[in-house]
Amino acid sequence: MERRPSELEQFSAVVISRLGFHVHQHTVGQVEQLMRRCLRRNGCPSVSAYVERFQNEQFAEEELREIALELTVAETYFFRHPEQFRALVDVALPERMKARQPVRALSLLSAGCATGEEAYSLRAAVDEVAGLDGWDIRLLGIDVNAQLLEKARAGVYSAWSLRALSEAERRRHFRKSGTSFFLDHRLLAGVSFEARNLLDDDSRFWRPDVFDVIFCRNVMIYLSPAAVRALVDRLTTSLAPGGFLFLGPSETLRGITHDFHLRHSHDAFYYQRRSAGDTVLNGSAVAGCAGKPPASGGEGMPSGTVLDRVAAIEAASSRIAGPASRPTRTGAPKERKAKPDRLVPMDGPELEDLRDLVKQERFGDALKLLRSAAPRDTTDPDFLLLEAVARAHGGDLAGAEAACQLLLTRDELRPGAHYLLAFCQEQRGDYLSAAEHDTVAIYLDATFAMPHLHLGLLARHLGDLTTARRELSEALPLLSSEDASRILLFGGGFSRESLIRFCDAQLDLCGDGR
């Protein structure tokens, strides 16, 4: 007998799916309460009656605006995550100016702009860039909720929305009247707003190569995997080749698309859409992660200063505090990660033989076994990862790095490859590059134990006990739950229990920090 869908399933399939919201075990209660409020608000005796009314498009649009407001956290503030705006001013906009010099026009999009703080922050950031006099600057904010957009158009904010601004910045951008702050007319006139559902497939809006910069922050954390892919496809289409995409700190494109390079500067991770014929940027898997200091204006390393090794690793360690230990938004769904790097599937006896060879540190024999047991394309990313592991732990650093770099030309968002590069570069004494690649691995998969452990060891070795304690404390519980295949791949022949004991002992050596 066919099972009849529950009221919650019916509500989710017809209503919640229109917003792409991800209903899982952490949000079922929230959606159930929302469903009951919707029924009461509209005087509907049942979900079936409500769904029937939802077939009226005008009713559906009005309801979706209300529902979106209840399902998401609309609270924001000016220049939230300021490191991203520094990267915008110092990196993204100058690069797009070069590309758009013939037409002298730039287009920016704030997707999911809520009450407008992000969009107006973008406008203010644009004004900081020299050389844009006479350019046509178009900045659009879109959101599904029309009520929020009305507040955005009014440009009147409370002190809470300005909490990240200095007093000088408040005076420059606002006029205070009583307890309210009125946005300067120059910024108010520089942004337009439209009510749009990001999941609506409107080809007239999502036209190819329109935008130079898109901010779409803290939107994907609410969406189902299918909705995320649909949204990323639209953003990719509308972003010009070489254009920049900024996501929330807990959001990545890993496992979603290969159409972007990962960029890292100013303590921020962001993305640049690939151009035709692009390979890996700057000879590194991630632009800005080849041991280079951040552009002028970033924190950590002062420009124009020669740093010794200890200062370099301390600067690199201090810069990872954001991505390595980012907070989780209260009440938001946990971020959905792509599957971790694992061992290429092999039948029982071969897998046991490989495990024995790794445990015995016979990495040369392990590499031979891999080649004989995997009659596949030797440029396949999974095979390259295994080859890099065997070479790295067998002492062939150059071969391991070459395998990682080749892998990253195919998929530069592989945390395992970045961790192996960190391992190799630490063996060479290049601690700054090692720390940077550990940082990238952690950003791409915060549940990956080994880069936390490795970064903690680097920091302890160079005397940065604060960073060492933080990273080793992150690594310890992660090792307990780490995927068995990743222990085998990246544990250097040590068992889970041995790694946990080692990590715990290293943490004890760091002291309690008091």
Sequence and secondary structure as in RCSB ss.txt:
>XXXX:A:sequence
MERRPSELEQFSAVVISRLGFHVHQHTVGQVEQLMRRCLRRNGCPSVSAYVERFQNEQFAEEELREIALELTVAE
TYFFRHPEQFRALVDVALPERMKARQPVRALSLLSAGCATGEEAYSLRAAVDEVAGLDGWDIRLLGIDVNAQLLE
KARAGVYSAWSLRALSEAERRRHFRKSGTSFFLDHRLLAGVSFEARNLLDDDSRFWRPDVFDVIFCRNVMIYLSP
AAVRALVDRLTTSLAPGGFLFLGPSETLRGITHDFHLRHSHDAFYYQRRSAGDTVLNGSAVAGCAGKPPASGGEG
MPSGTVLDRVAAIEAASSRIAGPASRPTRTGAPKERKAKPDRLVPMDGPELEDLRDLVKQERFGDALKLLRSAAP
RDTTDPDFLLLEAVARAHGGDLAGAEAACQLLLTRDELRPGAHYLLAFCQEQRGDYLSAAEHDTVAIYLDATFAM
PHLHLGLLARHLGDLTTARRELSEALPLLSSEDASRILLFGGGFSRESLIRFCDAQLDLCGDGR
>XXXX:A:secstr
      HHHHHHHHTGGGTTB   TTTHHHHHHHHHHHHHHHT SSHHHHHHHTTSHHHHHHHHHHHHHHHS   
  TTSSHHHHHHIIIIIHHHHHHHTTTTTEEEEEEET TTSHHHHHHHHHHHTSTT TT EEEEEEEES HHHHH
HHHHTEEEGGGGTTS HHHHHHHEEEETTEEEE HHHHTT EEEE  TTS  TTTS TT EEEEEE SSGGGB H
HHHHHHHHHHHHHEEEEEEEEE TT   TTT SSEEEEEETTEEEEEE  TT  SGGGSSSBT SS    TT SS
S TT    HHHHHHHHHHHTHHHHS    TTS               HHHHHHHHHHHHTT HHHHHHHHHHH  
S TT HHHHHHHHHHHHHTT HHHHHHHHHHHHHH TT HHHHHHHHHHHHHTT HHHHHHHHHHHHHH TT HH
HHHHHHHHHHHTT HHHHHHHHHHHHHHHHH  HHHHHHHSTT  HHHHHHHHHHHHHHT    
